[in-house]
Amino acid sequence: MKNLQATMAPPGGTQELVNWLIPEWELVPQSFEAVAQLPSFADKMRECARVCQTPYSEIPHDIQDALVLRRLQQMFHTVQLNPLWRERLENAGVVRAPESYEAWQRIPLSDKEIQRAFYMDARPGLVVPLGHGGFEVVASGGTSSGSPLETVYSLRELRDTYDVAGRFMGTYQLDRHLQGGDPKWLLTTLADYQMWSSGTMVGGVLQNVPGVNYIGAGPVTAPVLEHIFSYRGPKALMGISAGIAILPELGAGMSQQAKESFRVALYGSGVLPQRKRVELKAMFPNLTILSYFAATQAETIGLQLAEESPELSAVPGLHLIEIVDENGRWVAEGEEGELVVTRLHAHETPLLRLKLGDRMIRRPRRDGPGLKTQQFEFAGRTGDILHLNDSQYSAARAYDALRDELKDAGVVDLDQVAHEIQFVNHREQKTLTLYAAVDDVLGLNYRTDTMLGAPGLHRVLVNALPRSLSLFNHGEANPASIEKTGYGLRVRFVPRHSPDIERTELGKVPLVRDRG
């Protein structure tokens, strides 16, 4: 079939093109054996680029959208071969392949519990059974819960995604920073052991960035990092936010030449505090700091392409990225919603419309010359919610508002002093505590207590929370409603690595912790 298709002249119209790229006999496979033999979606992307004589990431949106929709229709027919998926869709009233993106939004959202039920233990959600071979199983500890969660991938399709994402990353994110004739280095300090997916999967992407030399360093000590940075040539490093934040300490003993060779720091896991950005720039004078947003279920969700803009760009053709409301419908541009991902390279291990536990702001597409793709901006974890009695507030926005109030009062600039921050909500005591890990613990606690005290902190809370934009109770976001909650605010400065700030077993710091 593939050879026959290659000899045919491609049609001219968009719909004819995508129907030719994924013909009817591939659209509706008849058995799991047929699914295992389907041409990869990466092959379809490459063929589309050849026909359009344009890199896939720069093909007009209407063609990209039509091909992705055709792939989603193929996924619908593929999951019909699995009785568990078929029952799930039928129970939601979805009995035919989506003819539009509007129809696609009627497919029920999946969450981590669906993923656990479908792809752990007996793994009943697989379309092609494990006995067929050719799979990889990886695990994640999770940012919020710390509860392990396994994901199953087809190795052949995983290699495709590494190639697609790696080439995109090299072309649109790293190329302008890693210049010159010297060897170029790309390393990660992510762990690659005990089934954790981070180093394995992100490493797979990084190894496929053209023209670089890859180092899977794993967690490093200062001497190891100094040794690697002594290599001649510009370097980029990817790690979790905490792993990037500690680099000024690890690099303090490096030569100036080694420090100047560090060109790009890529941080995962959400947010890198402003204090850490300042320290990194001071230690490494040529450094650009960018976000690499990923998850176990999707090793490259969005890449920040420019330091001056917080928008994340999707890798065209890698996933369908949706930002949805509580009903699973797409939010409008500029609105905040939940991140939902469907992996497009998953013939054998499909997982439709998976909620990853992150909130994003939908931004306008990139649609000028060159790159054409979706854009979105990180707004926090779905669990980053402050529950004050029956009202719910975005913790990320609450922090921004409290930070501004404390700065305006002349007390402290948290962005400049805090290494880490965390809210702890004592619900029974009706006390919200903001912990900040700082260097000058005694001085800042004394300054806050003497300048504000309990009454001043209460005013800060009442003034700040209404500006934090309640996600679900807009009408209650006013000072009077905050007063009625009976809540008080404490700000506590603690030493770095203090046990007062809770961490997951992977060392991540959730923004919010609830206690009774």
Secondary structure, DSSP 8 states (H G I E B T S, - for coil): -HHHHHHS---SSHHHHHHHHS-HHHHS--SHHHHHTS--HHHHHHHHHHHHTS-GGGS-HHHHHHHHHHHHHHHHHHHTTSHHHHHHHHHTT--S--SSHHHHTTS--B-HHHHHHHHSTT-TT-SS-GGG--EEEEEE--SSS---EEEEEEHHHHHHHHHHHHHHHIIIIITTTS-SSS--EEEE-----TTBSHHHHHHHHHTTSTT-EEEE--S--HHHHHHHHTSSS-EEEEEEHHHHHTHHHHTTTS-HHHHHTEEEEEEESS---HHHHHHHHHHSTT-EEEEEEEETTEEEEEEE--TT---EE--TTTEEEEEE-TTS-B--TT-EEEEEEEESS-SSS---SEEEEEEEEEEEEE-SSS--EEEEEEEEETT-EEEETTEEEEHHHHHHHHHHHHHHTTS--HHHH-SEEEEEEETTTTEEEEEEE-S-HHHHHHHHHHHTHHHHHHHHHHHHGGGG-BSS-GGG-SHHHHHHHT-EEEEEEE-TT-TTS---TTS---SEEEE-
